[in-house]
């Protein structure tokens, strides 16, 4: 009998998040699951790591199931480093991160703690997938996602994900029968138009809340944003060689 | 007479860092300088943004010079958002970040607060360069870097940096006469092999310090690591479209 795959599960919304719980349930059907997740929400943490403070990491039981769980004081990238280098006694076959409460499409891959965990696993040579549902509510309905998440995960285990690449999966907030399928996409070219909401403290000191709206500059029908707007799940292969190879020739003509 | 370029200066070591002070001195010779930098060190912050807390941002004077300076409670990416959307009354012609105390070559571009500031500027359509010196000491000698930083900056202003690309410049820790020149490079394929130093608190609670050593898997003579090891300044063009375009065809053969 073949050994079951060892699957590392993490997220950025914290170890009690319903999206993580849903992901654990799905992964328990596929392999041996070890969860190492942040003890508190870490949204917007990008690829932060903890270099100026100590980390704690302790076993915990949140709900029933065969999974082993650990809660970690660090960022999502810290959790993955801790899991691979300290907790697990062999390299996991797969790392899955999420299911995030909210979108990580387009440029949000850069700001996303969910994707930073997947990318960290990829850097350490572990195939990895980040999953996000386009519903930021704590009690979002992850049920319609389950079969798709399972299907993508099984495909990744079967076909393999090449070194240097991780997958960024976003799921539209629709009923299962309304989801049109899965599309392989590229990252749409977009950005956040910031709004700084300026306020005054009771003591007269000015402070700001950062908010904003996402602007999609990219009309391409091969983008993740287009897929999601048309009822498809988007799968973007993401690389962490950030070299703009097409620019090297031009730079070599500068007078440096 | 032509208008002087408006240059936004930031970093991740904090507004009092000698590397930032050196960068301000260089930029004052080139344009009108506005500094918006973190009020405390932000190393390892990756592309974190502040979504769950308020931000403060106040004018400050650290040392003499024509520059305007602001200190901000957020991450390097927050500083750039704040500068572009709240403080400056026109889009800057260039954003420079650094000079970082320590290397940001190879995969460190992903963990780097210095580079996250440059990338944030790039996302917002502002040409940007991150500068790092391979000396993490607070009182590192930035003097040998000055002429090279000026030269690269003037070239960027003259030639322009295409949309979607920012520059990652690393400078070896050598005397000026020992620096062999500037090389255009790609990001070396490397990773951090983590070491978790496990300790016990006075109260018997276990905690960890994250440390490690960098492993370069890439023998390419066109990499930033190779250039730096051979006494060259490395310039890597960095893109924030992270799509692994070469993987899209393969993914389309999966049974999804």
Interface residues (C-beta under 8 A of the other chain):
Chain A: X41 X43 X44 X45 X46 X47 X48 X49 X50 X51 X52 X54 X55 X56 X57 X58 X74 X77 X78 X81 X82 X84 X85 X86 X107 X109 X110 X111 X116 X119 X123 X124 X125 X151 X152 X155 X159 X162 X164 X165 X181 X182 X184 X186 X187 X189 X191 X192 X193 X194 X195 X196 X198 X199 X205 X206 X207 X208 X209 X210 X235 X236 X237 X238 X239 X240 X241 X242 X243 X244 X245 X247 X248 X250 X251 X252 X254 X255 X256
Chain B: X41 X43 X44 X45 X46 X47 X48 X49 X50 X51 X52 X54 X55 X56 X57 X58 X74 X77 X78 X81 X82 X84 X85 X86 X107 X109 X110 X111 X116 X119 X123 X124 X125 X151 X152 X155 X159 X162 X164 X165 X181 X182 X184 X186 X187 X189 X191 X192 X193 X194 X195 X196 X198 X199 X205 X206 X207 X208 X209 X210 X235 X236 X237 X238 X239 X240 X241 X242 X243 X244 X245 X247 X248 X250 X251 X252 X254 X255 X256
